[in-house]
Amino acid sequence: MLSATQPTRITTAPMETAFYEQIGWRIAERRKALGITQVQLAAILGIAQQTMAHYEGGKVRFAAALLPVLAETLNLSVEVLIGTEPKPAAKSASKKRGPAPKIQQQLERLSSLPKDKQRAVTLMLDSVLAQAGC
């Protein structure tokens, strides 16, 4: 558990405010997609639910030390959480690099959908695979 300091209300430039609002939105969307409540996430982070609500609303800043814990809990990279693309890994001579196959890209997009939509897609896939005899 992190011992969080008192959250700081955002009274900065609009660009910084927008940054925290976007992070808050990403946290809320991912939390919901994983089926985690604000209360549960707050307990994992060692903060009050009301503080978590303020983070998700972009109303207060949070400590940078909270980012890795949040990212790990939400099964995201810190880069994705803060809205930047992760840097590609160094190329290995033994591995081919290139665009991800379309199905892999679709699966990654699917994982960001809410659980009910994920279930609907899974049912459709199961049906198509069953019809194909797979």
Buried (B, 14 or more C-beta within 10 A) or exposed (E): EBEBEEBEEBEEEEEEBEBBBBBBBBBBBBBBBBEBEBEBBBBBBEBBBEBBBBBBEBBBBBEEEBBEBBBEBBEBBBEBBBEEEEEEEEEEEEEEEEEEEEEEEEEEEEEBBEEEEBEEEEEEEEEEEEEEEE
